[in-house]
Amino acid sequence: MTETALTAIPLTTLQGAPTTLAELADGAALVVNVASKCGLTPQYRGLEELAQRYGARGLTVVGVPCNQFMGQEPGTAEEIQTFCSTTYGVTFPLLAKTDVNGADRHPLYAELTKVADADGEAGDVQWNFEKFLLAPDGTVVNRFRPRTEPDAPEVITAIEAVLPR
């Protein structure tokens, strides 16, 4: 699949509106499957900090709620939005609840999971808060596993590398 095709895959916002990554991100994007009741949920804070710090330079964080990991995102769209905005001040776009693995894996994740992480491993998303960094041209340039914090040096370095100076 070409990079432009990746950013053209039909998506749905948390509010139910059709969109694409090309419409959501006018530059680089950090796509992250998220959950409200996970031990890693505090990463929302770091993701929002990235959105604030790098938004003006062209980074869009895109949250993808997923309930596939021990049912840790059970809420409705409204509950997810309320939790994210009131608990973590999330302002970045959130998509509709999405399957990232398995037979019903969303086409976006069918493509993203082809990309290997720093250890050379591609395949299924391991858990909530796995991160995929897309360059402004839609190329997936990095994959960070769930325990990698949003403010980890390797994440910051990768983001800085794809943003205009």
C-alpha positions as CSV (number, residue, x, y, z in Angstrom):
1,M,0.0,0.0,0.0
2,T,1.3,3.4,-0.9
3,E,1.9,6.0,1.8
4,T,-0.8,8.2,0.4
5,A,-3.2,5.3,0.4
6,L,-2.5,4.7,4.2
7,T,-3.5,8.3,5.0
8,A,-6.6,7.9,2.8
9,I,-8.0,4.8,4.6
10,P,-11.6,5.7,5.8
11,L,-11.8,6.3,9.5
12,T,-14.5,7.4,11.9
13,T,-14.1,10.0,14.6
14,L,-15.3,9.4,18.1
15,Q,-18.3,11.6,17.3
16,G,-19.2,9.3,14.4
17,A,-18.0,11.5,11.5
18,P,-16.1,10.1,8.6
19,T,-12.5,11.2,8.2
20,T,-9.0,10.0,7.2
21,L,-5.5,10.5,8.6
22,A,-4.9,13.0,5.8
23,E,-7.8,15.1,7.1
24,L,-6.8,14.8,10.7
25,A,-3.1,15.4,10.3
26,D,-1.7,18.2,8.2
27,G,1.8,16.8,8.8
28,A,3.3,14.1,10.9
29,A,1.0,11.8,13.0
30,L,1.4,9.7,16.1
31,V,-1.3,7.0,16.0
32,V,-1.8,5.4,19.4
33,N,-4.4,2.8,20.5
34,V,-5.7,4.0,23.9
35,A,-7.8,2.7,26.8
36,S,-9.3,4.4,29.8
37,K,-8.9,1.6,32.4
38,C,-5.3,0.4,31.8
39,G,-2.2,0.7,33.9
40,L,-0.7,2.7,31.0
41,T,-3.6,5.1,30.8
42,P,-1.6,7.9,32.5
43,Q,0.3,8.0,29.1
44,Y,-2.6,10.2,28.0
45,R,-0.9,13.0,29.9
46,G,2.4,12.6,27.9
47,L,0.5,12.3,24.6
48,E,-1.3,15.6,25.3
49,E,2.0,17.2,26.1
50,L,3.4,16.0,22.8
51,A,0.3,17.4,21.0
52,Q,0.7,20.8,22.7
53,R,4.5,20.9,22.3
54,Y,4.7,19.9,18.6
55,G,1.3,20.7,17.2
56,A,2.3,24.0,15.8
57,R,5.2,22.3,14.1
58,G,2.9,19.8,12.4
59,L,2.4,16.8,14.7
60,T,-1.0,15.5,15.3
61,V,-1.6,12.8,18.0
62,V,-4.4,10.5,17.0
63,G,-6.0,8.4,19.8
64,V,-7.7,5.1,18.8
65,P,-9.8,3.7,21.6
66,C,-9.6,-0.1,21.7
67,N,-11.4,-2.6,24.0
68,Q,-9.4,-5.7,22.8
69,F,-7.0,-5.9,25.8
70,M,-8.8,-7.2,28.8
71,G,-11.9,-5.0,28.2
72,Q,-10.0,-1.9,29.3
73,E,-12.0,0.5,27.1
74,P,-15.6,-0.4,27.9
75,G,-17.1,3.0,27.6
76,T,-19.4,4.6,25.1
77,A,-18.0,7.3,22.8
78,E,-19.4,10.0,25.1
79,E,-17.9,8.3,28.2
80,I,-14.5,8.0,26.5
81,Q,-14.6,11.7,25.4
82,T,-15.6,12.9,28.9
83,F,-13.0,10.8,30.6
84,C,-10.2,11.9,28.3
85,S,-11.0,15.6,28.4
86,T,-11.8,15.9,32.1
87,T,-9.1,13.5,33.5
88,Y,-6.2,14.3,31.1
89,G,-7.3,17.4,29.3
90,V,-7.0,15.6,26.0
91,T,-7.5,18.0,23.0
92,F,-6.1,15.7,20.2
93,P,-8.5,13.8,17.9
94,L,-9.9,10.5,19.0
95,L,-11.3,7.9,16.7
96,A,-14.3,5.6,17.2
97,K,-13.5,2.4,19.2
98,T,-11.5,0.2,16.9
99,D,-10.2,-3.4,16.7
100,V,-6.4,-3.3,16.2
101,N,-5.9,-7.1,16.1
102,G,-7.7,-10.2,14.9
103,A,-10.3,-11.0,12.3
104,D,-12.0,-7.6,12.6
105,R,-8.8,-5.6,12.6
106,H,-9.4,-2.2,11.1
107,P,-7.7,-1.7,7.6
108,L,-5.5,1.1,9.2
109,Y,-4.1,-1.4,11.7
110,A,-3.8,-4.1,9.0
111,E,-1.2,-1.7,7.4
112,L,0.4,-0.3,10.6
113,T,1.1,-3.7,12.0
114,K,3.2,-4.6,9.0
115,V,5.8,-2.2,10.3
116,A,8.5,-3.5,12.6
117,D,9.6,-2.0,15.9
118,A,13.2,-1.2,16.9
119,D,13.8,-4.9,17.5
120,G,12.6,-5.9,14.0
121,E,9.3,-7.3,15.2
122,A,6.2,-6.6,13.2
123,G,2.8,-8.1,13.7
124,D,0.0,-7.7,16.3
125,V,-0.3,-4.7,18.6
126,Q,1.0,-6.0,22.0
127,W,-1.2,-3.9,24.3
128,N,-2.8,-0.5,24.8
129,F,-0.7,2.5,24.0
130,E,1.4,1.1,21.1
131,K,2.5,4.1,19.0
132,F,3.1,4.5,15.3
133,L,4.8,7.6,14.0
134,L,4.0,8.7,10.5
135,A,6.1,11.2,8.6
136,P,4.2,14.1,6.8
137,D,4.2,12.0,3.6
138,G,2.3,9.2,5.3
139,T,5.3,6.9,5.6
140,V,5.3,4.9,8.9
141,V,8.8,5.7,10.3
142,N,8.7,4.3,13.8
143,R,6.8,1.9,16.0
144,F,7.0,2.1,19.7
145,R,5.7,-0.6,22.0
146,P,3.2,0.2,24.8
147,R,5.7,0.6,27.7
148,T,7.6,3.3,25.8
149,E,6.5,6.5,27.4
150,P,5.4,9.4,25.1
151,D,8.3,11.5,26.4
152,A,11.0,8.8,26.0
153,P,14.1,10.1,24.3
154,E,13.7,7.8,21.3
155,V,10.1,9.1,20.8
156,I,11.2,12.7,21.0
157,T,14.2,12.2,18.7
158,A,11.9,10.4,16.1
159,I,9.3,13.2,16.3
160,E,11.9,15.9,15.9
161,A,13.4,14.1,12.9
162,V,10.1,14.1,10.9
163,L,9.0,17.7,11.7
164,P,10.1,20.8,9.8
165,R,12.8,22.8,11.7
